[in-house]
């Protein structure tokens, strides 16, 4: 399926659609202790998309309990600001009653972004939101294909899109039994 989809010029198909110019993608990347090189690699994948990378906006969602991560993300935001759209760097402080984890961090970051895009007058009807791990590597055509799918689906506001998941990013850093399971999941579609 990946090879078949790769043969299509999704960007050309998406550009020909109504509302293409209004479309913006926001990608939420929660991060706590990821090394700078991992985050740099992830931002490089985003900035290498076939889709107009100035319409790819990034949220680096950090946690106050790791203040060094905020500095790392601010430096990366400076480095990539000319290659990508808007880059938000948020810092979540755990509130009373919140549970430590990805969801509380993303809930905080999404509220910051929502307020910002409303203030800037973005049309939320033409914004997609993606949540991913800090070590993700999207195929170069991913956001062009997502744009096409979003713009052509009449039920676009009732859909979630999920690209194929291949568990190879950290294959050599995980224990052997996990490697075997990840390999099986990456090559079998009915497991």
Contact map, one row per residue, 1 for C-alpha under 8 A:
11111000000000000000000000000000000000000000000000000000000000000000000000000000000000000000000000000000000000000000000000000000000000000000000000000000000000000000000000000000000000000000000
11111100000000000000000000000000000000000000000000000000000000000000000000000000000000000000000000000000000000000000000000000000000000000000000000000000000000000001000000000000000000000000000
11111110000000000000000000000000000000000000000000000000000000000000000000000000000000000000000000000000000000000000000000000000000000000000000000000000000000000000000000000000000000000000000
11111111000000000000000000000000000000000000000000000000000000000000000000000000000000000000000000000000000000000000000000000000000000000000000000000000000000000000000000000000000000000000000
11111111000000000000000000000000000000000000000000000000000000000000000000000000000000000000000000000000000000000000000000000000000000000000000000000000000000000000000000000000000000000000000
01111111100000000000000000000000000000000000000000000000000000000000000000000000000000000000000000000000000000000000000000000000000000000000100000000000000000000000000000000000000000000000000
00111111100000000000000000000000000000000000000000000000000000000000000000000000000000000000000000000000000000000000000000000000000000000000000000000000000000000000000000000000000000000000000
00011111110000000000000000000000000000000000000000000000000000000000000000000000000000000000000000000000000000000000000000000000000000000000000000000000000000000000000000000000000000000000000
00000111111110000000000000000000000000000000000000000000000000000000000000000000000000000000000000000000000000000000000000000000000000000000000000000000000000000000000000000000000000000000000
00000001111111000000000000000000000000000000000000000000000000000000000000000000000000000000000000000000000000000000000000000000000000000000100110010000000000000000000000000000000000000000000
00000000111111100000000000000000000000000000000001100000000000000000000000000000000000000000000000000000000000000000000000000000000000000000100110010000000000000000000000000000000000000000000
00000000111111110000000000000000000000000000000000000000000000000000000000000000000000000000000000000000000000000000000000000000000000000000000000000000000000000000000000000000000000000000000
00000000111111111000000000000000000000000000000000000000000000000000000000000000000000000000000000000000000000000000000000000000000000000000000000010000000000000000000000000000000000000000000
00000000011111111001000000000000000000000000000000000000000000000000000000000000000000000000000000000000000000000000000000000000000000000000000110110010000000000000000000000000000000000000000
00000000001111111001100000000000000000000000000000000000000000000000000000000000000000000000000000000000000000000000000000000000000000000000000000000000000000000000000000000000000000000000000
00000000000111111101000000000000000000000000000000000000000000000000000000000000000000000000000000000000000000000000000000000000000000000000000000000000000000000000000000000000000000000000000
00000000000011111111000000000000000000000000000000000000000000000000000000000000000000000000000000000000000000000000000000000000000000000000000000010011000000000000000000000000000000000000000
00000000000000011111100000000000000000000000000000000000000000000000000000000000000000000000000000000000000000000000000000000000000000000000000000000010000000000000000000000000000000000000000
00000000000000001111111000000000000000000000000000000000000000000000000000000000000000000000000000000000000000000000000000000100000000000000000000000010000000000000000000000000000000000000000
00000000000001111111111000000000000000000000000000000000000000000000000000000000000000000000000000000000000000000000000000000000000000000000000000100010000000000000000000000000000000000000000
00000000000000100111111000000000000000000000000000000000000000000000000000000000000000000000000000000000000000000000000000000000000000000000000000000000000000000000000000000000000000000000000
00000000000000000011111100000000000000000000000000000000000000000000000000000000000000000000000000000000000000000000000000100100000000000000000000000000000000000000000000000000000000000000000
00000000000000000011111110000000000000000000000000000010000000000000000000000000000000000000000000000000000000000000000000000111000000000000000000100000000000000000000000000000000000000000000
00000000000000000000011111000000000000000000000000000011100000000000000000000000000000000000000000000000000000000000000000000111000000000000000000000000000000000000000000000000000000000000000
00000000000000000000001111100000000000000000000000000011100000000000000000000000000000000000000000000000000000000000000000000011110000000000000000000000000000000000000000000000000000000000000
00000000000000000000000111110000000000000000000000000001111000000000000000000000000000000000000000000000000000000000000000000011110000000000000000000000000000000000000000000000000000000000000
00000000000000000000000011111000000000000000000000000001111000000000000000000000000000000000000000000000000000000000000000000000111100000000000000000000000000000000000000000000000000000000000
00000000000000000000000001111100000000000000000000000000011110000000000000000000000000000000000000000000010010000000000000000000111100000000000000000000000000000000000000000000000000000000000
00000000000000000000000000111110000000000000000000000000011110000000000000000000000000000000000000000000000000000000000000000000001111000000000000000000000000000000000000000000000000000000000
00000000000000000000000000011111000000000000000000000000001111000000000000000000000000000000000000000100110000000000000000000000000111000000000000000000000000000000000000000000000000000000000
00000000000000000000000000001111110000000000000000000000000111100000100000000000000000000000000000000000000000000000000000000000000011000000000000000000000000000000000000000000000000000000000
00000000000000000000000000000111110000000000000000000000000001100100100000000000000000000000000000000000000000000000000000000000000000000000000000000000000000000000000000000000000000000000000
00000000000000000000000000000011111000000000000000000000000000000100100000000000000000000000000000000000000000000000000000000000000000000000000000000000000000000000000000000000000000000000000
00000000000000000000000000000011111101100000000000000000000000000000000000000000000000000000000000000000000000000000000000000000000001000000000000000000000000000000000000000000000000000000000
00000000000000000000000000000000111111100000000000000000000000000000000000000000000000000000000000000000000000000000000000000000000000000000000000000000000000000000000000000000000000000000000
00000000000000000000000000000000011111110000000000000000000000000000000100000000000000000000000000000000000000000000000000000000000000000000000000000000000000000000000000000000000000000000000
00000000000000000000000000000000001111111000000000000000000000000000000000000000000000000000000000000000000000000000000000000000000000000000000000000000000000000000000000000000000000000000000
00000000000000000000000000000000011111111100000000000000000000000000000000000000000000000000000000000000000000000000000000000000000001100000000000000000000000000000000000000000000000000000000
00000000000000000000000000000000011111111110000000000000000000000000000000000000000000000000000000000000000000000000000000000000000001100000000000000000000000000000000000000000000000000000000
00000000000000000000000000000000000111111111000000000000000000000000000000010000000000000000000000000000000000000000000000000000000000000000000000000000000000000000000000000000000000000000000
00000000000000000000000000000000000011111111100000000000000000000000000000000000000000000000000000000000000000000000000000000000000000100000000000000000000000000000000000000000000000000000000
00000000000000000000000000000000000001111111110000000000000000000000000000000000000000000000000000000000000000000000000000000000000001111000000000000000000000000000000000000000000000000000000
00000000000000000000000000000000000000111111111000000000000000000000000000000001000000000000000000000000000000000000000000000000000000000000000000000000000000000000000000000000000000000000000
00000000000000000000000000000000000000011111111100000000000000000000000000000000000000000000000000000000000000000000000000000000000000000000000000000000000000000000000000000000000000000000000
00000000000000000000000000000000000000001111111110000000000000000000000000000000000000000000000000000000000000000000000000000000000000001111000000000000000000000000000000000000000000000000000
00000000000000000000000000000000000000000111111110001001000000000000000000000000000100000000000000000000000000000000000000000000000000000100000000000000000000000000000000000000000000000000000
00000000000000000000000000000000000000000011111110001000000000000000000000000001001100000000000000000000000000000000000000000000000000000000000000000000000000000000000000000000000000000000000
00000000000000000000000000000000000000000001111111001000000000000000000000000000000000000000000000000000000000000000000000000000000000000001000000000000000000000000000000000000000000000000000
00000000000000000000000000000000000000000000111111111000000000000000000000000000000000000000000000000000000000000000000000000000000000000011111100000000000000000000000000000000000000000000000
00000000001000000000000000000000000000000000000111111000000000000000000000000000000000000000000000000000000000000000000000000000000000000001101100000000000000000000000000000000000000000000000
00000000001000000000000000000000000000000000000011111010000000000000000000000000000000000000000000000000000000000000000000000000000000000000101100000000000000000000000000000000000000000000000
00000000000000000000000000000000000000000000000011111111000000000000000000000000000000000000000000000000000000000000000000000000000000000000000000000000000000000000000000000000000000000000000
00000000000000000000000000000000000000000000011111111111000000000000000000000000001110000000000000000000000000000000000000000000000000000000000000000000000000000000000000000000000000000000000
00000000000000000000000000000000000000000000000000011111100000000000000000000000001111000000000000000000000000000000000000000000000000000000000000000000000000000000000000000000000000000000000
00000000000000000000001110000000000000000000000000111111100000000000000000000000000110000000000000000000000000000000000000000000000000000000000000000000000000000000000000000000000000000000000
00000000000000000000000111100000000000000000010000011111110000000000000000000000000111000000000000000000000000000000000000000000000000000000000000000000000000000000000000000000000000000000000
00000000000000000000000111100000000000000000000000000111111000000000000000000000000111100000000000000000000000000000000000000000000000000000000000000000000000000000000000000000000000000000000
00000000000000000000000001111000000000000000000000000001111100000000000000000000000111110000000000000000000000000000000000000000000000000000000000000000000000000000000000000000000000000000000
00000000000000000000000001111100000000000000000000000000111110000000000000000000000000111100000000000000000010000000000000000000000000000000000000000000000000000000000000000000000000000000000
00000000000000000000000000011110000000000000000000000000011111000000000010000000000000111100000000000000000000000000000000000000000000000000000000000000000000000000000000000000000000000000000
00000000000000000000000000011110000000000000000000000000001111100000000000000000000000011111000000000000110010000000000000000000000000000000000000000000000000000000000000000000000000000000000
00000000000000000000000000000111000000000000000000000000000111110100110000000000000000001111000000000000100000000000000000000000000000000000000000000000000000000000000000000000000000000000000
00000000000000000000000000000011000000000000000000000000000011111110110000000000000000000011100000000000100000000000000000000000000000000000000000000000000000000000000000000000000000000000000
00000000000000000000000000000000000000000000000000000000000001111110010000000000000000000011110000000000000000000000000000000000000000000000000000000000000000000000000000000000000000000000000
00000000000000000000000000000000000000000000000000000000000000111110000000000000000000000000100000000000000000000000000000000000000000000000000000000000000000000000000000000000000000000000000
00000000000000000000000000000001100000000000000000000000000001111111110000000000000000000000000000000000000000000000000000000000000000000000000000000000000000000000000000000000000000000000000
00000000000000000000000000000000000000000000000000000000000000111111111000000000000000000000000000000000000000000000000000000000000000000000000000000000000000000000000000000000000000000000000
00000000000000000000000000000000000000000000000000000000000000000111111100000000000000000000000000000000000000000000000000000000000000000000000000000000000000000000000000000000000000000000000
00000000000000000000000000000011100000000000000000000000000001100111111110000000000000000000000000000000000000000000000000000000000000000000000000000000000000000000000000000000000000000000000
00000000000000000000000000000000000000000000000000000000000001110111111111000000000000001110000000000000000000000000000000000000000000000000000000000000000000000000000000000000000000000000000
00000000000000000000000000000000000000000000000000000000000000000011111111100000000000000000000000000000000000000000000000000000000000000000000000000000000000000000000000000000000000000000000
00000000000000000000000000000000000100000000000000000000000000000001111111110000000000000000000000000000000000000000000000000000000000000000000000000000000000000000000000000000000000000000000
00000000000000000000000000000000000000000000000000000000000100000000111111111000000000001000000000000000000000000000000000000000000000000000000000000000000000000000000000000000000000000000000
00000000000000000000000000000000000000000000000000000000000000000000011111111100000000001000000000000000000000000000000000000000000000000000000000000000000000000000000000000000000000000000000
00000000000000000000000000000000000000000000000000000000000000000000001111111110000000000000000000000000000000000000000000000000000000000000000000000000000000000000000000000000000000000000000
00000000000000000000000000000000000000010000000000000000000000000000000111111111000000000000000000000000000000000000000000000000000000000000000000000000000000000000000000000000000000000000000
00000000000000000000000000000000000000000000000000000000000000000000000011111111100000111000000000000000000000000000000000000000000000000000000000000000000000000000000000000000000000000000000
00000000000000000000000000000000000000000000000000000000000000000000000001111111100000000000000000000000000000000000000000000000000000000000000000000000000000000000000000000000000000000000000
00000000000000000000000000000000000000000000000000000000000000000000000000111111110000000000000000000000000000000000000000000000000000000000000000000000000000000000000000000000000000000000000
00000000000000000000000000000000000000000010001000000000000000000000000000011111111100000000000000000000000000000000000000000000000000000000000000000000000000000000000000000000000000000000000
00000000000000000000000000000000000000000000000000000000000000000000000000001111111111100000000000000000000000000000000000000000000000000000000000000000000000000000000000000000000000000000000
00000000000000000000000000000000000000000000000000000000000000000000000000000011111110000000000000000000000000000000000000000000000000000000000000000000000000000000000000000000000000000000000
00000000000000000000000000000000000000000000001000001100000000000000000000000001111110000000000000000000000000000000000000000000000000000000000000000000000000000000000000000000000000000000000
00000000000000000000000000000000000000000000011000001111110000000000000000000001111111100000000000000000000000000000000000000000000000000000000000000000000000000000000000000000000000000000000
00000000000000000000000000000000000000000000000000001111110000000000000000000000111111100000000000000000000000000000000000000000000000000000000000000000000000000000000000000000000000000000000
00000000000000000000000000000000000000000000000000000101110000000000000000000000100111110000000000000000000000000000000000000000000000000000000000000000000000000000000000000000000000000000000
00000000000000000000000000000000000000000000000000000000111100000000000000001000100111111000000000000000000000000000000000000000000000000000000000000000000000000000000000000000000000000000000
00000000000000000000000000000000000000000000000000000000011110000000000000001000000001111100000000000000000000001000000000000000000000000000000000000000000000000000000000000000000000000000000
00000000000000000000000000000000000000000000000000000000001111000000010011001000000000111110000000000000000000000000000000000000000000000000000000000000000000000000000000000000000000000000000
00000000000000000000000000000000000000000000000000000000001111000000010000000000000000011111000000000000000010010000000000000000000000000000000000000000000000000000000000000000000000000000000
00000000000000000000000000000000000000000000000000000000000011110000010000000000000000001111100000000000000010000000000000000000000000000000000000000000000000000000000000000000000000000000000
00000000000000000000000000000000000000000000000000000000000011110000000000000000000000000111110000000000100110000000000000000000000000000000000000000000000000000000000000000000000000000000000
00000000000000000000000000000000000000000000000000000000000000111000000000000000000000000011111000000000000000000000000000000000000000000000000000000000000000000000000000000000000000000000000
00000000000000000000000000000000000000000000000000000000000000010000000000000000000000000001111101110001000000000000000000000000000000000000000000000000000000000000000000000000000000000000000
00000000000000000000000000000000000000000000000000000000000000000000000000000000000000000000111111000000000000000000000000000000000000000000000000000000000000000000000000000000000000000000000
00000000000000000000000000000000000000000000000000000000000000000000000000000000000000000000011111000000000000000000000000000000000000000000000000000000000000000000000000000000000000000000000
00000000000000000000000000000000000000000000000000000000000000000000000000000000000000000000001111100000000000000000000000000000000000000000000000000000000000000000000000000000000000000000000
00000000000000000000000000000000000000000000000000000000000000000000000000000000000000000000011111110001000000000000000000000000000000000000000000000000000000000000000000000000000000000000000
00000000000000000000000000000000000000000000000000000000000000000000000000000000000000000000010011111001000000000000000000000000000000000000000000000000000000000000000000000000000000000000000
00000000000000000000000000000000000000000000000000000000000000000000000000000000000000000000010001111101000000000000000000000000000000000000000000000000000000000000000000000000000000000000000
00000000000000000000000000000000000000000000000000000000000000000000000000000000000000000000000000111111100000000000000000000000000000000000000000000000000000000000000000000000000000000000000
00000000000000000000000000000100000000000000000000000000000000000000000000000000000000000000000000011111110000000000000000000000000000000000000000000000000000000000000000000000000000000000000
00000000000000000000000000000000000000000000000000000000000000000000000000000000000000000000000000001111111000000000000000000000000000000000000000000000000000000000000000000000000000000000000
00000000000000000000000000000000000000000000000000000000000000000000000000000000000000000000010001111111111100000000000000000000000000000000000000000000000000000000000000000000000000000000000
00000000000000000000000000000100000000000000000000000000000011100000000000000000000000000001000000001111111110000000000000000000000000000000000000000000000000000000000000000000000000000000000
00000000000000000000000000010100000000000000000000000000000010000000000000000000000000000000000000000111111111000000000000000000000000000000000000000000000000000000000000000000000000000000000
00000000000000000000000000000000000000000000000000000000000000000000000000000000000000000000000000000011111111100000000000000000000000000000000000000000000000000000000000000000000000000000000
00000000000000000000000000000000000000000000000000000000000000000000000000000000000000000001000000000001111111110000000000000000000000000000000000000000000000000000000000000000000000000000000
00000000000000000000000000010000000000000000000000000000001010000000000000000000000000000111000000000000111111111000000000000000000000000000000000000000000000000000000000000000000000000000000
00000000000000000000000000000000000000000000000000000000000000000000000000000000000000000000000000000000011111111100000000000000000000000000000000000000000000000000000000000000000000000000000
00000000000000000000000000000000000000000000000000000000000000000000000000000000000000000000000000000000001111111110000000000000000000000000000000000000000000000000000000000000000000000000000
00000000000000000000000000000000000000000000000000000000000000000000000000000000000000000100000000000000000111111111000000000000000000000000000000000000000000000000000000000000000000000000000
00000000000000000000000000000000000000000000000000000000000000000000000000000000000000010000000000000000000011111111100000000000000000000000000000000000000000000000000000000000000000000000000
00000000000000000000000000000000000000000000000000000000000000000000000000000000000000000000000000000000000001111111110000000000000000000000000000000000000000000000000000000000000000000000000
00000000000000000000000000000000000000000000000000000000000000000000000000000000000000000000000000000000000000111111111000000000000000000000000000000000000000000000000000000000000000000000000
00000000000000000000000000000000000000000000000000000000000000000000000000000000000000000000000000000000000000011111111100000000000000000000000000000000000000000000000000000000000000000000000
00000000000000000000000000000000000000000000000000000000000000000000000000000000000000000000000000000000000000001111111111000000000000000000000000000000000000000000000000000000000000000000000
00000000000000000000000000000000000000000000000000000000000000000000000000000000000000000000000000000000000000000111111111000000000000000000000000000000000000000000000000000000000000000000000
00000000000000000000000000000000000000000000000000000000000000000000000000000000000000000000000000000000000000000011111111000000000000000000000000000000000000000000000000000000000000000000000
00000000000000000000000000000000000000000000000000000000000000000000000000000000000000000000000000000000000000000001111111000000000000000000000000000000000000000000000000000000000000000000000
00000000000000000000000000000000000000000000000000000000000000000000000000000000000000000000000000000000000000000000111111100000000000000000000000000000000000000000000000000000000000000000000
00000000000000000000000000000000000000000000000000000000000000000000000000000000000000000000000000000000000000000000111111110000000000000000000000000000000000000000000000000000000000000000000
00000000000000000000010000000000000000000000000000000000000000000000000000000000000000000000000000000000000000000000000011111110000000000000000000000000000000000000000000000000000000000000000
00000000000000000000000000000000000000000000000000000000000000000000000000000000000000000000000000000000000000000000000001111110000000000000000000000000000000000000000000000000000000000000000
00000000000000000000000000000000000000000000000000000000000000000000000000000000000000000000000000000000000000000000000000111110000000000000000000000000000000000000000000000000000000000000000
00000000000000000010011100000000000000000000000000000000000000000000000000000000000000000000000000000000000000000000000000111111000000000000000000000000000000000000000000000000000000000000000
00000000000000000000001111000000000000000000000000000000000000000000000000000000000000000000000000000000000000000000000000111111100000000000000000000000000000000000000000000000000000000000000
00000000000000000000001111000000000000000000000000000000000000000000000000000000000000000000000000000000000000000000000000000111110000000000000000000000000000000000000000000000000000000000000
00000000000000000000000011110000000000000000000000000000000000000000000000000000000000000000000000000000000000000000000000000011111000000000000000000000000000000000000000000000000000000000000
00000000000000000000000011110000000000000000000000000000000000000000000000000000000000000000000000000000000000000000000000000001111100000000000000000000000000000000000000000000000000000000000
00000000000000000000000000111000000000000000000000000000000000000000000000000000000000000000000000000000000000000000000000000000111110000000000000000000000000000000000000000000000000000000000
00000000000000000000000000111100000000000000000000000000000000000000000000000000000000000000000000000000000000000000000000000000011111010000000000000000000000000000000000000000000000000000000
00000000000000000000000000001110000000000000000000000000000000000000000000000000000000000000000000000000000000000000000000000000001111110000000000000000000000000000000000000000000000000000000
00000000000000000000000000001110010001100100000000000000000000000000000000000000000000000000000000000000000000000000000000000000000111110000000000000000000000000000000000000000000000000000000
00000000000000000000000000000000000001101100000000000000000000000000000000000000000000000000000000000000000000000000000000000000000011111000000000000000000000000000000010000000000000000000000
00000000000000000000000000000000000000000100000000000000000000000000000000000000000000000000000000000000000000000000000000000000000111111100000000000000000000000000000010000000000000000000000
00000000000000000000000000000000000000000100100000000000000000000000000000000000000000000000000000000000000000000000000000000000000000111110000000000000000000000000000010000000000000000000000
00000000000000000000000000000000000000000000110000000000000000000000000000000000000000000000000000000000000000000000000000000000000000011111010000000000000000000000000000000000000000000000000
00000000000000000000000000000000000000000000100010000000000000000000000000000000000000000000000000000000000000000000000000000000000000001111110000000000000000000000000000000000000000000000000
00000000000000000000000000000000000000000000100111000000000000000000000000000000000000000000000000000000000000000000000000000000000000000111111000000000000000000000000000000000000000000000000
00000100011000000000000000000000000000000000000011100000000000000000000000000000000000000000000000000000000000000000000000000000000000000011111110000000000000000000000000000000000000000000000
00000000000000000000000000000000000000000000000010000000000000000000000000000000000000000000000000000000000000000000000000000000000000000111111111000000000000000010000000000000000000000000000
00000000000000000000000000000000000000000000000011100000000000000000000000000000000000000000000000000000000000000000000000000000000000000001111111100000000000000000000000000000000000000000000
00000000011001000000000000000000000000000000000011100000000000000000000000000000000000000000000000000000000000000000000000000000000000000000111111110000000000000000000000000000000000000000000
00000000011001000000000000000000000000000000000000000000000000000000000000000000000000000000000000000000000000000000000000000000000000000000111111111000000000000000000000000000000000000000000
00000000000000000000000000000000000000000000000000000000000000000000000000000000000000000000000000000000000000000000000000000000000000000000011111111100000000001000000000000000000000000000000
00000000000001000001001000000000000000000000000000000000000000000000000000000000000000000000000000000000000000000000000000000000000000000000001111111110000000000000000000000000000000000000000
00000000011011001000000000000000000000000000000000000000000000000000000000000000000000000000000000000000000000000000000000000000000000000000000111111111000000000000000000000000000000000000000
00000000000000000000000000000000000000000000000000000000000000000000000000000000000000000000000000000000000000000000000000000000000000000000000011111111100000000000000000000000000000000000000
00000000000000000000000000000000000000000000000000000000000000000000000000000000000000000000000000000000000000000000000000000000000000000000000001111111100100000000000000000000000000000000000
00000000000001001111000000000000000000000000000000000000000000000000000000000000000000000000000000000000000000000000000000000000000000000000000000111111110100000000000000000000000000000000000
00000000000000001000000000000000000000000000000000000000000000000000000000000000000000000000000000000000000000000000000000000000000000000000000000011111110100000000000000000000000000000000000
00000000000000000000000000000000000000000000000000000000000000000000000000000000000000000000000000000000000000000000000000000000000000000000000000001111111100000000000000000000000000000000000
00000000000000000000000000000000000000000000000000000000000000000000000000000000000000000000000000000000000000000000000000000000000000000000000000000011111100000000000000000000000000000000000
00000000000000000000000000000000000000000000000000000000000000000000000000000000000000000000000000000000000000000000000000000000000000000000000000000000111111100000000000000000000000000000000
00000000000000000000000000000000000000000000000000000000000000000000000000000000000000000000000000000000000000000000000000000000000000000000000000000111111111100000000000000000000000000000000
00000000000000000000000000000000000000000000000000000000000000000000000000000000000000000000000000000000000000000000000000000000000000000000000000000000001111100000000000000000000000000000000
00000000000000000000000000000000000000000000000000000000000000000000000000000000000000000000000000000000000000000000000000000000000000000000000000000000001111110000000000000000000000000000000
00000000000000000000000000000000000000000000000000000000000000000000000000000000000000000000000000000000000000000000000000000000000000000000000000000000001111111000000000000000000000000000000
00000000000000000000000000000000000000000000000000000000000000000000000000000000000000000000000000000000000000000000000000000000000000000000000000000000000001111100000000000000000000000000000
00000000000000000000000000000000000000000000000000000000000000000000000000000000000000000000000000000000000000000000000000000000000000000000000001000000000000111110000000000000000000000000000
00000000000000000000000000000000000000000000000000000000000000000000000000000000000000000000000000000000000000000000000000000000000000000000000000000000000000011111000000000000000000000000000
00000000000000000000000000000000000000000000000000000000000000000000000000000000000000000000000000000000000000000000000000000000000000000000010000000000000000001111100000000000000000000000000
01000000000000000000000000000000000000000000000000000000000000000000000000000000000000000000000000000000000000000000000000000000000000000000000000000000000000000111110000000000000000000000000
00000000000000000000000000000000000000000000000000000000000000000000000000000000000000000000000000000000000000000000000000000000000000000000000000000000000000000011111000000000000000000100000
00000000000000000000000000000000000000000000000000000000000000000000000000000000000000000000000000000000000000000000000000000000000000000000000000000000000000000001111110000000000001101110000
00000000000000000000000000000000000000000000000000000000000000000000000000000000000000000000000000000000000000000000000000000000000000000000000000000000000000000000111111100000000001101100000
00000000000000000000000000000000000000000000000000000000000000000000000000000000000000000000000000000000000000000000000000000000000000000000000000000000000000000000011111100000000001100000000
00000000000000000000000000000000000000000000000000000000000000000000000000000000000000000000000000000000000000000000000000000000000000111000000000000000000000000000011111100000000000000000000
00000000000000000000000000000000000000000000000000000000000000000000000000000000000000000000000000000000000000000000000000000000000000000000000000000000000000000000001111111100000000000000000
00000000000000000000000000000000000000000000000000000000000000000000000000000000000000000000000000000000000000000000000000000000000000000000000000000000000000000000001111111100001001000000000
00000000000000000000000000000000000000000000000000000000000000000000000000000000000000000000000000000000000000000000000000000000000000000000000000000000000000000000000001111110001000000000000
00000000000000000000000000000000000000000000000000000000000000000000000000000000000000000000000000000000000000000000000000000000000000000000000000000000000000000000000001111110000000000000000
00000000000000000000000000000000000000000000000000000000000000000000000000000000000000000000000000000000000000000000000000000000000000000000000000000000000000000000000001111111011000000000000
00000000000000000000000000000000000000000000000000000000000000000000000000000000000000000000000000000000000000000000000000000000000000000000000000000000000000000000000000011111111000000000000
00000000000000000000000000000000000000000000000000000000000000000000000000000000000000000000000000000000000000000000000000000000000000000000000000000000000000000000000000000111111100000000000
00000000000000000000000000000000000000000000000000000000000000000000000000000000000000000000000000000000000000000000000000000000000000000000000000000000000000000000000000000011111110000000000
00000000000000000000000000000000000000000000000000000000000000000000000000000000000000000000000000000000000000000000000000000000000000000000000000000000000000000000000000000111111111000000000
00000000000000000000000000000000000000000000000000000000000000000000000000000000000000000000000000000000000000000000000000000000000000000000000000000000000000000000000000110111111111100000000
00000000000000000000000000000000000000000000000000000000000000000000000000000000000000000000000000000000000000000000000000000000000000000000000000000000000000000000000000000001111111110000000
00000000000000000000000000000000000000000000000000000000000000000000000000000000000000000000000000000000000000000000000000000000000000000000000000000000000000000000000000000000111111111000000
00000000000000000000000000000000000000000000000000000000000000000000000000000000000000000000000000000000000000000000000000000000000000000000000000000000000000000000011100100000011111111100000
00000000000000000000000000000000000000000000000000000000000000000000000000000000000000000000000000000000000000000000000000000000000000000000000000000000000000000000011100000000001111111110000
00000000000000000000000000000000000000000000000000000000000000000000000000000000000000000000000000000000000000000000000000000000000000000000000000000000000000000000000000000000000111111111001
00000000000000000000000000000000000000000000000000000000000000000000000000000000000000000000000000000000000000000000000000000000000000000000000000000000000000000000011000000000000011111111101
00000000000000000000000000000000000000000000000000000000000000000000000000000000000000000000000000000000000000000000000000000000000000000000000000000000000000000000111000000000000001111111100
00000000000000000000000000000000000000000000000000000000000000000000000000000000000000000000000000000000000000000000000000000000000000000000000000000000000000000000010000000000000000111111100
00000000000000000000000000000000000000000000000000000000000000000000000000000000000000000000000000000000000000000000000000000000000000000000000000000000000000000000000000000000000000011111111
00000000000000000000000000000000000000000000000000000000000000000000000000000000000000000000000000000000000000000000000000000000000000000000000000000000000000000000000000000000000000001111111
00000000000000000000000000000000000000000000000000000000000000000000000000000000000000000000000000000000000000000000000000000000000000000000000000000000000000000000000000000000000000000001111
00000000000000000000000000000000000000000000000000000000000000000000000000000000000000000000000000000000000000000000000000000000000000000000000000000000000000000000000000000000000000011001111
